[in-house]
Amino acid sequence: MRQVQHRLTVATRGRGLFEFTREARAFLRESGLTIGQMTVFCRHTSASLLVQENADPSVVDDLLAFFDRIAPEGRGLYSHENEGPDDMPAHLRTALTQSSLVVPFAEGDLLLGTWQGIYLFEHRRAPHRREVILHAIGA
């Protein structure tokens, strides 16, 4: 049993989903591990992680619209307002999604479904550089 870890920076352009499946697969290939599991961890409270469809871009549009409805932006809606009107909704969206994922792998590749990708979900309007930890354990 071996473990390997990598710190990945995902540059965002503001709110949206940013796929990094290719980078996760490359890390796994370089590790030499063939079977096990990869933990993916987002080191932020206003961004999160999703495994989501990567075939139809309208899925992203619908997810953004849904989260706008359930965690709207606006002054006076929340007590925590000192970091801007998009900050508290970003925390709520993170609370409703995930800060970590576990993806199994075999034969040196992630066992994602045909249309699945790994995404960083940026909840803030401004561009950010988000850190994601990739940790693989296996043989």
Steps between C-alpha positions, in 0.01 A plus 500: 500500500634843401375857533572802282379857524491804274389861547315619190413864430178560308470850351139615480345781300235574762182303566470173317617141476859429398581145401835354605446130421793502256739632767376244755551218251849627414596505869375143539692382190821660627453337842536150356214375717260262326224428754368694798320825565565868454380759747451849358480783755421870443683731743240779488164588657357687202573236233412132492534178302259305283499191287268609223407443137763632260318439169228768489599857598136585585542288817739766631253779413220318682715437808598869520135608462388252768758622752406862422144417604583315823788725616436843346735795524391832644564752773289451811439129446777377733683614814841419347539780243847646562664306212245601237151399390621178334697365799228359728310344208834340402531347848142368479565347156814333634305363798245348261763335280830337598849600604638151435438208265624142490538339156610138460753402235609178332747418223654841567188702407216666689180295494279791399190438291493577129369855540647582841767758571655647815427870544597784726182701558601866545231685694653850501467752214867598486770276350697298754786253515361207698709225657384142470684211665516171311587205725519149354541184703537155351731254335 
